[in-house]
């Protein structure tokens, strides 16, 4: 699943970004829409991207909860989903070579 600015919620007039949980070794990847205008890109560079640690779980499998706020043209991927989207046949069985 790809999250973009359209998934941002507004609650009580306050903008809320995307919240993602990540385990040790997992990551996120932020891409920018190629159709962004120079003005939109300038705005994104000026305002930046905010990633805030909301919580760190101390269970058997620790994980961090991240809150991400980014501009309109930013697309936020969980790294494992980006890998599947960019290499869809990587997990498929490789065909035997012809003999």
Biopython code that builds the backbone (N, CA, C, O; Angstrom):
import numpy as np
from Bio.PDB.StructureBuilder import StructureBuilder

atoms = [
    (1, "UNK", "N", (0.845, -1.174, 0.000)),
    (1, "UNK", "CA", (0.000, 0.000, 0.000)),
    (1, "UNK", "C", (0.887, 1.233, 0.000)),
    (1, "UNK", "O", (1.895, 1.281, 0.706)),
    (2, "UNK", "N", (0.517, 2.219, -0.783)),
    (2, "UNK", "CA", (1.238, 3.481, -0.855)),
    (2, "UNK", "C", (0.421, 4.519, -0.113)),
    (2, "UNK", "O", (-0.789, 4.624, -0.309)),
    (3, "UNK", "N", (1.067, 5.263, 0.714)),
    (3, "UNK", "CA", (0.396, 6.338, 1.419)),
    (3, "UNK", "C", (0.852, 7.649, 0.817)),
    (3, "UNK", "O", (2.046, 7.849, 0.592)),
    (4, "UNK", "N", (-0.072, 8.529, 0.556)),
    (4, "UNK", "CA", (0.302, 9.845, 0.077)),
    (4, "UNK", "C", (-0.443, 10.889, 0.896)),
    (4, "UNK", "O", (-1.162, 10.557, 1.839)),
    (5, "UNK", "N", (-0.267, 12.125, 0.536)),
    (5, "UNK", "CA", (-0.848, 13.207, 1.314)),
    (5, "UNK", "C", (-2.373, 13.112, 1.373)),
    (5, "UNK", "O", (-2.986, 13.662, 2.288)),
    (6, "UNK", "N", (-2.988, 12.431, 0.423)),
    (6, "UNK", "CA", (-4.435, 12.313, 0.417)),
    (6, "UNK", "C", (-4.931, 11.480, 1.596)),
    (6, "UNK", "O", (-6.116, 11.542, 1.924)),
    (7, "UNK", "N", (-4.064, 10.706, 2.239)),
    (7, "UNK", "CA", (-4.480, 9.905, 3.388)),
    (7, "UNK", "C", (-4.385, 10.697, 4.686)),
    (7, "UNK", "O", (-4.755, 10.195, 5.748)),
    (8, "UNK", "N", (-3.887, 11.940, 4.610)),
    (8, "UNK", "CA", (-3.749, 12.761, 5.802)),
    (8, "UNK", "C", (-5.128, 13.100, 6.360)),
    (8, "UNK", "O", (-6.034, 13.465, 5.611)),
    (9, "UNK", "N", (-5.279, 12.980, 7.648)),
    (9, "UNK", "CA", (-6.549, 13.268, 8.300)),
    (9, "UNK", "C", (-6.493, 14.634, 8.959)),
    (9, "UNK", "O", (-5.424, 15.106, 9.346)),
    (10, "UNK", "N", (-7.640, 15.257, 9.082)),
    (10, "UNK", "CA", (-7.741, 16.501, 9.836)),
    (10, "UNK", "C", (-8.722, 16.231, 10.960)),
    (10, "UNK", "O", (-9.851, 15.801, 10.721)),
    (11, "UNK", "N", (-8.289, 16.484, 12.188)),
    (11, "UNK", "CA", (-9.122, 16.222, 13.355)),
    (11, "UNK", "C", (-9.117, 17.475, 14.220)),
    (11, "UNK", "O", (-8.067, 17.898, 14.703)),
    (12, "UNK", "N", (-10.271, 18.059, 14.410)),
    (12, "UNK", "CA", (-10.363, 19.262, 15.228)),
    (12, "UNK", "C", (-9.530, 20.407, 14.675)),
    (12, "UNK", "O", (-8.975, 21.196, 15.439)),
    (13, "UNK", "N", (-9.438, 20.503, 13.353)),
    (13, "UNK", "CA", (-8.664, 21.571, 12.727)),
    (13, "UNK", "C", (-7.174, 21.327, 12.723)),
    (13, "UNK", "O", (-6.416, 22.147, 12.204)),
    (14, "UNK", "N", (-6.739, 20.219, 13.290)),
    (14, "UNK", "CA", (-5.311, 19.904, 13.376)),
    (14, "UNK", "C", (-4.968, 18.839, 12.339)),
    (14, "UNK", "O", (-5.629, 17.803, 12.259)),
    (15, "UNK", "N", (-3.933, 19.098, 11.549)),
    (15, "UNK", "CA", (-3.516, 18.153, 10.513)),
    (15, "UNK", "C", (-2.815, 16.962, 11.161)),
    (15, "UNK", "O", (-1.978, 17.131, 12.048)),
    (16, "UNK", "N", (-3.162, 15.771, 10.715)),
    (16, "UNK", "CA", (-2.547, 14.562, 11.242)),
    (16, "UNK", "C", (-1.899, 13.816, 10.088)),
    (16, "UNK", "O", (-2.527, 13.628, 9.046)),
    (17, "UNK", "N", (-0.670, 13.393, 10.253)),
    (17, "UNK", "CA", (0.037, 12.671, 9.201)),
    (17, "UNK", "C", (-0.160, 11.172, 9.317)),
    (17, "UNK", "O", (-1.029, 10.692, 10.045)),
    (18, "UNK", "N", (0.653, 10.456, 8.594)),
    (18, "UNK", "CA", (0.622, 9.000, 8.556)),
    (18, "UNK", "C", (1.373, 8.435, 9.761)),
    (18, "UNK", "O", (2.428, 8.950, 10.131)),
    (19, "UNK", "N", (0.838, 7.387, 10.368)),
    (19, "UNK", "CA", (1.522, 6.699, 11.469)),
    (19, "UNK", "C", (1.849, 5.290, 11.000)),
    (19, "UNK", "O", (0.968, 4.558, 10.549)),
    (20, "UNK", "N", (3.129, 4.908, 11.108)),
    (20, "UNK", "CA", (3.619, 3.613, 10.645)),
    (20, "UNK", "C", (4.423, 2.970, 11.764)),
    (20, "UNK", "O", (5.190, 3.653, 12.444)),
    (21, "UNK", "N", (4.261, 1.671, 11.965)),
    (21, "UNK", "CA", (5.095, 0.940, 12.916)),
    (21, "UNK", "C", (6.201, 0.229, 12.158)),
    (21, "UNK", "O", (5.961, -0.343, 11.094)),
    (22, "UNK", "N", (7.404, 0.261, 12.694)),
    (22, "UNK", "CA", (8.564, -0.396, 12.088)),
    (22, "UNK", "C", (9.309, -1.172, 13.157)),
    (22, "UNK", "O", (9.514, -0.688, 14.270)),
    (23, "UNK", "N", (9.711, -2.384, 12.800)),
    (23, "UNK", "CA", (10.521, -3.230, 13.679)),
    (23, "UNK", "C", (11.990, -2.962, 13.378)),
    (23, "UNK", "O", (12.304, -2.390, 12.335)),
    (24, "UNK", "N", (12.903, -3.364, 14.272)),
    (24, "UNK", "CA", (14.326, -3.170, 13.987)),
    (24, "UNK", "C", (14.698, -3.760, 12.627)),
    (24, "UNK", "O", (14.338, -4.895, 12.314)),
    (25, "UNK", "N", (15.415, -2.985, 11.832)),
    (25, "UNK", "CA", (15.841, -3.423, 10.507)),
    (25, "UNK", "C", (14.871, -3.066, 9.395)),
    (25, "UNK", "O", (15.256, -3.078, 8.225)),
    (26, "UNK", "N", (13.618, -2.746, 9.725)),
    (26, "UNK", "CA", (12.647, -2.340, 8.711)),
    (26, "UNK", "C", (12.811, -0.851, 8.433)),
    (26, "UNK", "O", (13.360, -0.111, 9.249)),
    (27, "UNK", "N", (12.330, -0.426, 7.275)),
    (27, "UNK", "CA", (12.501, 0.981, 6.920)),
    (27, "UNK", "C", (11.293, 1.498, 6.153)),
    (27, "UNK", "O", (10.366, 0.753, 5.837)),
    (28, "UNK", "N", (11.329, 2.773, 5.867)),
    (28, "UNK", "CA", (10.346, 3.400, 4.997)),
    (28, "UNK", "C", (11.110, 4.054, 3.857)),
    (28, "UNK", "O", (12.310, 4.306, 3.967)),
    (29, "UNK", "N", (10.413, 4.324, 2.768)),
    (29, "UNK", "CA", (11.032, 4.968, 1.608)),
    (29, "UNK", "C", (10.096, 6.087, 1.178)),
    (29, "UNK", "O", (8.893, 5.873, 1.032)),
    (30, "UNK", "N", (10.642, 7.274, 0.975)),
    (30, "UNK", "CA", (9.837, 8.417, 0.568)),
    (30, "UNK", "C", (10.214, 8.786, -0.856)),
    (30, "UNK", "O", (11.381, 9.047, -1.150)),
    (31, "UNK", "N", (9.220, 8.806, -1.743)),
    (31, "UNK", "CA", (9.426, 9.193, -3.136)),
    (31, "UNK", "C", (8.647, 10.474, -3.396)),
    (31, "UNK", "O", (7.721, 10.820, -2.662)),
    (32, "UNK", "N", (9.041, 11.165, -4.454)),
    (32, "UNK", "CA", (8.355, 12.396, -4.820)),
    (32, "UNK", "C", (7.740, 12.244, -6.197)),
    (32, "UNK", "O", (8.362, 11.702, -7.112)),
    (33, "UNK", "N", (6.529, 12.720, -6.336)),
    (33, "UNK", "CA", (5.788, 12.632, -7.590)),
    (33, "UNK", "C", (6.549, 13.354, -8.694)),
    (33, "UNK", "O", (6.903, 14.523, -8.542)),
    (34, "UNK", "N", (6.798, 12.671, -9.792)),
    (34, "UNK", "CA", (7.546, 13.256, -10.904)),
    (34, "UNK", "C", (6.772, 14.376, -11.581)),
    (34, "UNK", "O", (7.355, 15.187, -12.300)),
    (35, "UNK", "N", (5.477, 14.427, -11.360)),
    (35, "UNK", "CA", (4.653, 15.472, -11.985)),
    (35, "UNK", "C", (4.590, 16.744, -11.150)),
    (35, "UNK", "O", (3.853, 17.670, -11.487)),
    (36, "UNK", "N", (5.361, 16.797, -10.055)),
    (36, "UNK", "CA", (5.349, 17.993, -9.211)),
    (36, "UNK", "C", (5.852, 19.192, -9.999)),
    (36, "UNK", "O", (6.806, 19.091, -10.770)),
    (37, "UNK", "N", (5.201, 20.323, -9.795)),
    (37, "UNK", "CA", (5.672, 21.555, -10.421)),
    (37, "UNK", "C", (6.874, 22.073, -9.631)),
    (37, "UNK", "O", (7.120, 21.642, -8.504)),
    (38, "UNK", "N", (7.604, 22.984, -10.223)),
    (38, "UNK", "CA", (8.755, 23.585, -9.542)),
    (38, "UNK", "C", (8.304, 24.282, -8.263)),
    (38, "UNK", "O", (9.019, 24.271, -7.261)),
    (39, "UNK", "N", (7.131, 24.881, -8.296)),
    (39, "UNK", "CA", (6.603, 25.567, -7.115)),
    (39, "UNK", "C", (6.295, 24.572, -5.994)),
    (39, "UNK", "O", (6.610, 24.828, -4.831)),
    (40, "UNK", "N", (5.680, 23.440, -6.343)),
    (40, "UNK", "CA", (5.369, 22.413, -5.338)),
    (40, "UNK", "C", (6.643, 21.826, -4.744)),
    (40, "UNK", "O", (6.723, 21.604, -3.535)),
    (41, "UNK", "N", (7.643, 21.573, -5.595)),
    (41, "UNK", "CA", (8.912, 21.038, -5.114)),
    (41, "UNK", "C", (9.601, 22.042, -4.199)),
    (41, "UNK", "O", (10.145, 21.668, -3.160)),
    (42, "UNK", "N", (9.579, 23.307, -4.581)),
    (42, "UNK", "CA", (10.173, 24.355, -3.754)),
    (42, "UNK", "C", (9.488, 24.410, -2.394)),
    (42, "UNK", "O", (10.154, 24.546, -1.368)),
    (43, "UNK", "N", (8.153, 24.304, -2.382)),
    (43, "UNK", "CA", (7.403, 24.319, -1.128)),
    (43, "UNK", "C", (7.772, 23.124, -0.254)),
    (43, "UNK", "O", (7.941, 23.267, 0.957)),
    (44, "UNK", "N", (7.898, 21.947, -0.866)),
    (44, "UNK", "CA", (8.272, 20.746, -0.123)),
    (44, "UNK", "C", (9.674, 20.881, 0.470)),
    (44, "UNK", "O", (9.907, 20.503, 1.618)),
    (45, "UNK", "N", (10.600, 21.421, -0.314)),
    (45, "UNK", "CA", (11.963, 21.612, 0.185)),
    (45, "UNK", "C", (11.990, 22.642, 1.310)),
    (45, "UNK", "O", (12.767, 22.508, 2.256)),
    (46, "UNK", "N", (11.154, 23.660, 1.213)),
    (46, "UNK", "CA", (11.123, 24.705, 2.229)),
    (46, "UNK", "C", (10.495, 24.198, 3.528)),
    (46, "UNK", "O", (10.993, 24.491, 4.615)),
    (47, "UNK", "N", (9.405, 23.441, 3.416)),
    (47, "UNK", "CA", (8.715, 22.971, 4.619)),
    (47, "UNK", "C", (9.310, 21.684, 5.168)),
    (47, "UNK", "O", (9.204, 21.418, 6.365)),
    (48, "UNK", "N", (9.936, 20.883, 4.313)),
    (48, "UNK", "CA", (10.592, 19.655, 4.749)),
    (48, "UNK", "C", (9.624, 18.527, 5.065)),
    (48, "UNK", "O", (8.416, 18.637, 4.851)),
    (49, "UNK", "N", (10.178, 17.453, 5.572)),
    (49, "UNK", "CA", (9.432, 16.265, 5.979)),
    (49, "UNK", "C", (9.721, 16.058, 7.457)),
    (49, "UNK", "O", (10.873, 16.119, 7.886)),
    (50, "UNK", "N", (8.688, 15.817, 8.221)),
    (50, "UNK", "CA", (8.850, 15.601, 9.656)),
    (50, "UNK", "C", (8.565, 14.142, 9.974)),
    (50, "UNK", "O", (7.509, 13.616, 9.622)),
    (51, "UNK", "N", (9.510, 13.493, 10.640)),
    (51, "UNK", "CA", (9.315, 12.121, 11.119)),
    (51, "UNK", "C", (9.518, 12.162, 12.627)),
    (51, "UNK", "O", (10.595, 12.510, 13.112)),
    (52, "UNK", "N", (8.476, 11.805, 13.357)),
    (52, "UNK", "CA", (8.521, 11.875, 14.812)),
    (52, "UNK", "C", (8.284, 10.484, 15.391)),
    (52, "UNK", "O", (7.377, 9.775, 14.954)),
    (53, "UNK", "N", (9.084, 10.096, 16.362)),
    (53, "UNK", "CA", (8.881, 8.826, 17.058)),
    (53, "UNK", "C", (7.742, 9.039, 18.049)),
    (53, "UNK", "O", (7.856, 9.845, 18.973)),
    (54, "UNK", "N", (6.647, 8.315, 17.853)),
    (54, "UNK", "CA", (5.470, 8.442, 18.701)),
    (54, "UNK", "C", (5.573, 7.505, 19.897)),
    (54, "UNK", "O", (5.195, 7.864, 21.012)),
    (55, "UNK", "N", (6.086, 6.302, 19.659)),
    (55, "UNK", "CA", (6.141, 5.296, 20.715)),
    (55, "UNK", "C", (7.206, 4.275, 20.360)),
    (55, "UNK", "O", (7.478, 4.031, 19.184)),
    (56, "UNK", "N", (7.795, 3.689, 21.363)),
    (56, "UNK", "CA", (8.719, 2.576, 21.161)),
    (56, "UNK", "C", (8.210, 1.434, 22.019)),
    (56, "UNK", "O", (8.210, 1.512, 23.247)),
    (57, "UNK", "N", (7.773, 0.366, 21.352)),
    (57, "UNK", "CA", (7.243, -0.788, 22.071)),
    (57, "UNK", "C", (8.366, -1.581, 22.726)),
    (57, "UNK", "O", (9.437, -1.748, 22.142)),
    (58, "UNK", "N", (8.125, -2.060, 23.919)),
    (58, "UNK", "CA", (9.132, -2.842, 24.647)),
    (58, "UNK", "C", (8.617, -4.255, 24.893)),
    (58, "UNK", "O", (8.767, -4.813, 25.980)),
    (59, "UNK", "N", (8.006, -4.818, 23.849)),
    (59, "UNK", "CA", (7.487, -6.164, 23.970)),
    (59, "UNK", "C", (8.570, -7.145, 23.551)),
    (59, "UNK", "O", (9.735, -6.777, 23.402)),
    (60, "UNK", "N", (8.171, -8.395, 23.364)),
    (60, "UNK", "CA", (9.106, -9.418, 22.902)),
    (60, "UNK", "C", (9.711, -8.998, 21.569)),
    (60, "UNK", "O", (10.903, -9.201, 21.336)),
    (61, "UNK", "N", (8.896, -8.412, 20.692)),
    (61, "UNK", "CA", (9.364, -7.934, 19.387)),
    (61, "UNK", "C", (9.242, -6.411, 19.385)),
    (61, "UNK", "O", (8.184, -5.881, 19.043)),
    (62, "UNK", "N", (10.301, -5.706, 19.758)),
    (62, "UNK", "CA", (10.205, -4.249, 19.839)),
    (62, "UNK", "C", (9.940, -3.609, 18.481)),
    (62, "UNK", "O", (10.366, -4.114, 17.442)),
    (63, "UNK", "N", (9.225, -2.484, 18.511)),
    (63, "UNK", "CA", (8.961, -1.736, 17.288)),
    (63, "UNK", "C", (8.760, -0.270, 17.647)),
    (63, "UNK", "O", (8.349, 0.067, 18.758)),
    (64, "UNK", "N", (9.056, 0.582, 16.690)),
    (64, "UNK", "CA", (8.857, 2.017, 16.873)),
    (64, "UNK", "C", (7.649, 2.451, 16.066)),
    (64, "UNK", "O", (7.427, 1.973, 14.953)),
    (65, "UNK", "N", (6.881, 3.347, 16.624)),
    (65, "UNK", "CA", (5.746, 3.926, 15.910)),
    (65, "UNK", "C", (6.178, 5.317, 15.460)),
    (65, "UNK", "O", (6.542, 6.157, 16.282)),
    (66, "UNK", "N", (6.135, 5.556, 14.141)),
    (66, "UNK", "CA", (6.586, 6.813, 13.556)),
    (66, "UNK", "C", (5.406, 7.603, 13.011)),
    (66, "UNK", "O", (4.499, 7.038, 12.400)),
    (67, "UNK", "N", (5.422, 8.896, 13.233)),
    (67, "UNK", "CA", (4.417, 9.805, 12.676)),
    (67, "UNK", "C", (5.126, 10.611, 11.598)),
    (67, "UNK", "O", (6.129, 11.270, 11.875)),
    (68, "UNK", "N", (4.613, 10.565, 10.365)),
    (68, "UNK", "CA", (5.282, 11.194, 9.230)),
    (68, "UNK", "C", (4.378, 12.263, 8.632)),
    (68, "UNK", "O", (3.224, 11.999, 8.295)),
    (69, "UNK", "N", (4.915, 13.467, 8.504)),
    (69, "UNK", "CA", (4.217, 14.555, 7.824)),
    (69, "UNK", "C", (5.073, 14.987, 6.657)),
    (69, "UNK", "O", (6.246, 15.316, 6.831)),
    (70, "UNK", "N", (4.498, 14.989, 5.467)),
    (70, "UNK", "CA", (5.234, 15.359, 4.257)),
    (70, "UNK", "C", (4.307, 16.144, 3.337)),
    (70, "UNK", "O", (3.088, 16.145, 3.511)),
    (71, "UNK", "N", (4.899, 16.803, 2.370)),
    (71, "UNK", "CA", (4.138, 17.617, 1.432)),
    (71, "UNK", "C", (3.259, 16.800, 0.502)),
    (71, "UNK", "O", (3.305, 15.570, 0.492)),
    (72, "UNK", "N", (2.468, 17.503, -0.269)),
    (72, "UNK", "CA", (1.483, 16.912, -1.176)),
    (72, "UNK", "C", (2.081, 15.879, -2.123)),
    (72, "UNK", "O", (1.452, 14.852, -2.379)),
    (73, "UNK", "N", (3.277, 16.121, -2.647)),
    (73, "UNK", "CA", (3.854, 15.227, -3.647)),
    (73, "UNK", "C", (4.670, 14.083, -3.085)),
    (73, "UNK", "O", (5.266, 13.327, -3.852)),
    (74, "UNK", "N", (4.718, 13.930, -1.767)),
    (74, "UNK", "CA", (5.506, 12.852, -1.160)),
    (74, "UNK", "C", (4.675, 11.579, -1.067)),
    (74, "UNK", "O", (3.528, 11.602, -0.620)),
    (75, "UNK", "N", (5.263, 10.482, -1.491)),
    (75, "UNK", "CA", (4.632, 9.163, -1.377)),
    (75, "UNK", "C", (5.467, 8.352, -0.397)),
    (75, "UNK", "O", (6.686, 8.257, -0.542)),
    (76, "UNK", "N", (4.821, 7.777, 0.583)),
    (76, "UNK", "CA", (5.520, 7.066, 1.654)),
    (76, "UNK", "C", (5.229, 5.581, 1.525)),
    (76, "UNK", "O", (4.075, 5.154, 1.552)),
    (77, "UNK", "N", (6.288, 4.805, 1.384)),
    (77, "UNK", "CA", (6.192, 3.352, 1.202)),
    (77, "UNK", "C", (6.824, 2.641, 2.392)),
    (77, "UNK", "O", (7.845, 3.087, 2.915)),
    (78, "UNK", "N", (6.223, 1.544, 2.817)),
    (78, "UNK", "CA", (6.949, 0.593, 3.662)),
    (78, "UNK", "C", (7.921, -0.085, 2.710)),
    (78, "UNK", "O", (7.525, -0.493, 1.618)),
    (79, "UNK", "N", (9.171, -0.213, 3.094)),
    (79, "UNK", "CA", (10.207, -0.683, 2.169)),
    (79, "UNK", "C", (9.896, -2.045, 1.556)),
    (79, "UNK", "O", (10.212, -2.277, 0.390)),
    (80, "UNK", "N", (9.285, -2.947, 2.317)),
    (80, "UNK", "CA", (8.997, -4.270, 1.763)),
    (80, "UNK", "C", (7.931, -4.197, 0.669)),
    (80, "UNK", "O", (7.947, -5.003, -0.261)),
    (81, "UNK", "N", (7.018, -3.253, 0.770)),
    (81, "UNK", "CA", (6.001, -3.102, -0.270)),
    (81, "UNK", "C", (6.566, -2.423, -1.506)),
    (81, "UNK", "O", (6.156, -2.737, -2.623)),
    (82, "UNK", "N", (7.493, -1.505, -1.325)),
    (82, "UNK", "CA", (8.155, -0.881, -2.469)),
    (82, "UNK", "C", (8.946, -1.926, -3.236)),
    (82, "UNK", "O", (8.938, -1.932, -4.467)),
    (83, "UNK", "N", (9.626, -2.806, -2.521)),
    (83, "UNK", "CA", (10.408, -3.870, -3.164)),
    (83, "UNK", "C", (9.497, -4.762, -4.004)),
    (83, "UNK", "O", (9.834, -5.113, -5.135)),
    (84, "UNK", "N", (8.342, -5.125, -3.449)),
    (84, "UNK", "CA", (7.392, -5.957, -4.202)),
    (84, "UNK", "C", (6.843, -5.220, -5.421)),
    (84, "UNK", "O", (6.646, -5.822, -6.477)),
    (85, "UNK", "N", (6.597, -3.926, -5.278)),
    (85, "UNK", "CA", (6.032, -3.145, -6.388)),
    (85, "UNK", "C", (7.041, -2.944, -7.510)),
    (85, "UNK", "O", (6.667, -2.931, -8.683)),
    (86, "UNK", "N", (8.315, -2.787, -7.164)),
    (86, "UNK", "CA", (9.328, -2.538, -8.190)),
    (86, "UNK", "C", (9.911, -3.817, -8.763)),
    (86, "UNK", "O", (10.480, -3.789, -9.855)),
    (87, "UNK", "N", (9.787, -4.941, -8.060)),
    (87, "UNK", "CA", (10.278, -6.241, -8.536)),
    (87, "UNK", "C", (9.182, -7.284, -8.324)),
    (87, "UNK", "O", (9.346, -8.183, -7.499)),
    (88, "UNK", "N", (8.058, -7.183, -9.059)),
    (88, "UNK", "CA", (6.907, -8.052, -8.789)),
    (88, "UNK", "C", (7.165, -9.534, -9.008)),
    (88, "UNK", "O", (6.484, -10.365, -8.407)),
    (89, "UNK", "N", (8.127, -9.888, -9.850)),
    (89, "UNK", "CA", (8.364, -11.306, -10.139)),
    (89, "UNK", "C", (9.541, -11.876, -9.362)),
    (89, "UNK", "O", (9.916, -13.031, -9.563)),
    (90, "UNK", "N", (10.123, -11.082, -8.481)),
    (90, "UNK", "CA", (11.289, -11.538, -7.726)),
    (90, "UNK", "C", (10.940, -12.712, -6.820)),
    (90, "UNK", "O", (11.748, -13.624, -6.651)),
    (91, "UNK", "N", (9.752, -12.697, -6.241)),
    (91, "UNK", "CA", (9.353, -13.776, -5.338)),
    (91, "UNK", "C", (8.774, -14.977, -6.075)),
    (91, "UNK", "O", (8.582, -16.039, -5.484)),
    (92, "UNK", "N", (8.495, -14.810, -7.361)),
    (92, "UNK", "CA", (7.962, -15.926, -8.149)),
    (92, "UNK", "C", (9.080, -16.919, -8.428)),
    (92, "UNK", "O", (10.253, -16.547, -8.482)),
    (93, "UNK", "N", (8.714, -18.180, -8.605)),
    (93, "UNK", "CA", (9.720, -19.211, -8.900)),
    (93, "UNK", "C", (10.398, -18.907, -10.227)),
    (93, "UNK", "O", (9.735, -18.540, -11.196)),
    (94, "UNK", "N", (11.709, -19.059, -10.272)),
    (94, "UNK", "CA", (12.469, -18.810, -11.498)),
    (94, "UNK", "C", (12.275, -19.998, -12.434)),
    (94, "UNK", "O", (12.370, -21.146, -12.000)),
    (95, "UNK", "N", (12.006, -19.738, -13.715)),
    (95, "UNK", "CA", (11.828, -20.851, -14.654)),
    (95, "UNK", "C", (13.147, -21.580, -14.889)),
    (95, "UNK", "O", (14.224, -20.990, -14.813)),
    (96, "UNK", "N", (13.038, -22.853, -15.172)),
    (96, "UNK", "CA", (14.227, -23.648, -15.499)),
    (96, "UNK", "C", (14.768, -23.195, -16.850)),
    (96, "UNK", "O", (13.984, -22.890, -17.749)),
    (97, "UNK", "N", (16.089, -23.143, -17.016)),
    (97, "UNK", "CA", (16.634, -22.762, -18.322)),
    (97, "UNK", "C", (16.300, -23.828, -19.367)),
    (97, "UNK", "O", (16.215, -25.018, -19.063)),
    (98, "UNK", "N", (16.115, -23.365, -20.607)),
    (98, "UNK", "CA", (15.812, -24.294, -21.710)),
    (98, "UNK", "C", (17.021, -25.163, -21.985)),
    (98, "UNK", "O", (18.158, -24.705, -21.867)),
    (99, "UNK", "N", (16.780, -26.453, -22.363)),
    (99, "UNK", "CA", (17.903, -27.363, -22.654)),
    (99, "UNK", "C", (17.906, -27.734, -24.095)),
    (99, "UNK", "O", (18.771, -28.491, -24.536)),
]
sb = StructureBuilder()
sb.init_structure("model")
sb.init_model(0)
sb.init_chain("A")
sb.init_seg("    ")
for serial, (resi, resn, name, xyz) in enumerate(atoms, 1):
    if name == "N":
        sb.init_residue(resn, " ", resi, " ")
    sb.init_atom(name, np.array(xyz, "f"), 0.0, 1.0, " ", f" {name:<3s}", serial, name[0])
structure = sb.get_structure()
